[in-house]
Amino acid sequence: MKQQQWCGMTAKMGTVLAGVFTIMAVHMYLIFEHNHLGHGNCTEITLKYESASDIINDFIICWSFKIVLFLSFITILISCFLLYSVYAQIFRGLVIYIAWIFFYETVNLVIQILTNDDFSVTEVRIMRWFGLVSRTVMHCFWMFFVINYAQITYKNQSQGNIISYKRRISTAEALHNRNKRLSVLGGLSGSHLETQHFGRQRRCSGKTSIK
């Protein structure tokens, strides 16, 4: 059966390219953010606010690059797992990738909003927002292929489970019918032996009476 295509690509091909794009985009994002977030001085931030939200904001600003680095490392691992899931047709790997990308970009958006005021150069702000928006748009584009391929993988696994279940049922029924036939044949052979035994006894008793 010919697979449906979008923009000249099948769902499987688009999912593979989604994983490759994520790995490359995360690598470029780390290089760019390292030049801007990697030189933050946490000693300048003091917990002078009493509200919990201010404390959380200060913590995110202070550890922004370390948070981005950790999340990016996890994203690369999940993208590699996505490529393996396409090869092995693992539905769970596709779902994990979809959920993680939404979480990853949401955290990046929060970090960018909190840290954007720290840059006095307008061009840097524009470049950061341009990178975030363009990467998010591309993730949405590739996510369409990932979701479609996840649906295809789920249907294939469901059909495979149904086929294996029917095979198990047919095998169990065949064994049951075989056991029934064997029991019936065993009963018939037993009755036949009993008939022969009684016939022999009757012949022997007849001969004894003639003597």
Secondary structure, DSSP 8 states (H G I E B T S, - for coil): ----EETTEEHHHHHHHHHHHHHHHHHHHHHHHHHHHTT--GGG------SHHHHHHHHHHHTHHHHHHHHHHHHHHHHHHHHHHHHHT-HHHHHHHHHHHHHHHHHHHHHHHHHGGG---HHHHHHHHHHHHHHHHHHHHHHHHHHHHHHHHHHHHHHHHHHHHHHHHHHHHHHHHHHHHHHHHHHHHHHHHHHHHHHHHHHHHHHHHH-
